[in-house]
């Protein structure tokens, strides 16, 4: 059976960066499962899987535009150190919650610490990065009625 609209797909993957460093993998875990054509995985991977079948393997490179988008400077801001809780250490990579311009709660990653302030970055951590996937399709099947209604796999 080929991967087409509304098929349930399970695949094993290893995701690496440009240097070949592993970012994520399904090795030792359950394969990734999704319903094809429902935009529940990054577009570049979904496009590459279209028409594939159980057992197919591929290596694909996904540009930022087909993954998490470009890194957007407007999603970064320098905040004065005084605005941070003095009892909590400020650590690069930590995720903090702050109020957005309209009072909404936003999460940001601490990207850099300087004597003057703390650079917060609200971009997805993989924004602006080219992603490299090594994928093997484990299963392609027709969805159950409940899965069609929910738009996602209900069982592994």
Secondary structure as the mmCIF struct_conf table of DSSP 4:
data_model
#
loop_
_struct_conf.conf_type_id
_struct_conf.id
_struct_conf.beg_label_comp_id
_struct_conf.beg_label_asym_id
_struct_conf.beg_label_seq_id
_struct_conf.end_label_comp_id
_struct_conf.end_label_asym_id
_struct_conf.end_label_seq_id
STRN STRN1 UNK A 2 UNK A 2
TURN_TY1_P TURN_TY1_P1 UNK A 5 UNK A 6
STRN STRN2 UNK A 8 UNK A 16
TURN_TY1_P TURN_TY1_P2 UNK A 18 UNK A 19
STRN STRN3 UNK A 22 UNK A 25
TURN_TY1_P TURN_TY1_P3 UNK A 27 UNK A 28
BEND BEND1 UNK A 29 UNK A 29
HELX_LH_PP_P HELX_LH_PP_P1 UNK A 30 UNK A 31
STRN STRN4 UNK A 32 UNK A 35
TURN_TY1_P TURN_TY1_P4 UNK A 36 UNK A 37
BEND BEND2 UNK A 38 UNK A 39
BEND BEND3 UNK A 41 UNK A 41
HELX_RH_AL_P HELX_RH_AL_P1 UNK A 43 UNK A 49
TURN_TY1_P TURN_TY1_P5 UNK A 50 UNK A 51
STRN STRN5 UNK A 53 UNK A 53
TURN_TY1_P TURN_TY1_P6 UNK A 54 UNK A 55
STRN STRN6 UNK A 57 UNK A 62
HELX_RH_3T_P HELX_RH_3T_P1 UNK A 64 UNK A 66
TURN_TY1_P TURN_TY1_P7 UNK A 67 UNK A 68
HELX_RH_3T_P HELX_RH_3T_P2 UNK A 73 UNK A 75
STRN STRN7 UNK A 76 UNK A 80
HELX_RH_3T_P HELX_RH_3T_P3 UNK A 81 UNK A 83
BEND BEND4 UNK A 84 UNK A 84
TURN_TY1_P TURN_TY1_P8 UNK A 86 UNK A 87
BEND BEND5 UNK A 88 UNK A 88
HELX_LH_PP_P HELX_LH_PP_P2 UNK A 89 UNK A 90
TURN_TY1_P TURN_TY1_P9 UNK A 92 UNK A 93
STRN STRN8 UNK A 95 UNK A 99
TURN_TY1_P TURN_TY1_P10 UNK A 101 UNK A 102
BEND BEND6 UNK A 103 UNK A 103
STRN STRN9 UNK A 105 UNK A 113
BEND BEND7 UNK A 115 UNK A 116
STRN STRN10 UNK A 117 UNK A 121
BEND BEND8 UNK A 123 UNK A 123
TURN_TY1_P TURN_TY1_P11 UNK A 125 UNK A 128
STRN STRN11 UNK A 131 UNK A 141
HELX_LH_PP_P HELX_LH_PP_P3 UNK A 142 UNK A 144
HELX_RH_AL_P HELX_RH_AL_P2 UNK A 145 UNK A 150
TURN_TY1_P TURN_TY1_P12 UNK A 151 UNK A 151
BEND BEND9 UNK A 152 UNK A 152
BEND BEND10 UNK A 154 UNK A 154
#
